Amino acid sequence: MVHAATLVFSGHADYSAVVGHPADPWVPWLGAGFVVLAPAVGGLLYGPLVQRFAPEARGHGVPEVMRAISAGGGRIRGSVAAVKALASAICIGSGGSVGREGPIIQIGSALGSALGQRMRLPGSRLSTLVACGAAGGVAATFNAPLGGIFFALELLLQDFSPTSFGAVTVSAVIAALIGRAAFGDAPFISLPDLGAVHPEDYLLVLLLGVLAGAVGIGFARAVYLVEDACEALWGRTRAPEWARPAVGGLVLGLLLLAVPQMYGVGYPVLESAVFGRTALGALVVLLLAKVLATSLTLGIGGSGGVFAPSLFVGAMAGAAFGDVAAAVDPSLAGRTALFAVVGMAATFAGSTRAPITGAVMLFELTAAPALLLPLALAVVPATAVSRMLSHGTVYTLKLTRREERAGAAPVTPVTAGAAA
């Protein structure tokens, strides 16, 4: 659906990958300026849809699943799956700079919840089935069954009991097998030849873990800082909420006009950085632009995830770190891919405080055995730095803020302890 929507709105399968960023062939007379209107038109479509049928489909989705498990007995309305799928496809396809994993997790969780409610399961088992749906969605989409398992256990359930582990594992494995049959078994992120990881590289990996952890929590704070600004500005207009994505889409479109690489998920841009094809200055610009574009997309009421943006930001930070390290010590030249992938895992761990998920997910996405130890090492200082700098994560902050605004005692997210 995302590819189809991107083709409809931009005339290309992935506009961020198109060299020169030409005009949309559907409306060539607009030139490259079509990117200003695309997010607004998309917002005009998904804004009323979300507002009317499933307001909880707004945003990145995972916090809503966490709340359903921690305070809702695993109950998620069945309509959320359909609305989230359509709204996210339109949002990303029309230029929203967000990822697909949040929607996939919320969709899978909603389907699991609907099945469990149909079977009249008690709350604890219903929550497990919700986690199974999330794990299956991650496993099938990213060809990462272990990543799906640990995402569900570490972030959603915070429960590694044999019962939970067994149920989630079965779901993830079956989903991964179906995904591989449909899409193949190639790694989600391709890498150049890494060579051997030398002992001295691990000191740099530790340092990068510290820096990327700070970047991760900075990304999380930026998301909600921009969201607050958008809500304050929109509140002054007294305009209907359903129109917010369309009006805000014009602002997002201006950013896309300045930095068209921010259109959609942006995996081709990420891959270019991993292969060392992006200059240091451009890496810094792309990092800052992604933080702003993702924050703005979510702030105006867009629908999409923060996992892919956190990987993008981490890749830019890691590649920039590698370039600086190579400038100081020329013997480190050609290590860009190593530092970029480590930066991805550490930034994700810093923003979510899910170190196991971060290390395992990137190991599976790259299918590079040589990276397992560097990934495992980097997420430790990243998580520690995140704990020192913030009490919440990119997922839990939304829940605590919502409860505080409602004037109620905050619902403790299931990941507040172990994931921290």
Helices and strands as residue ranges (DSSP letters): H 2-10, G 15-17, G 28-33, H 34-53, G 55-57, H 62-71, H 79-93, H 101-118, H 123-142, H 145-150, I 151-157, H 162-183, H 201-237, G 241-243, H 244-258, G 260-262, H 267-274, H 280-299, H 307-328, G 330-332, H 336-352, H 355-366, G 369-371, H 372-389, H 396-406
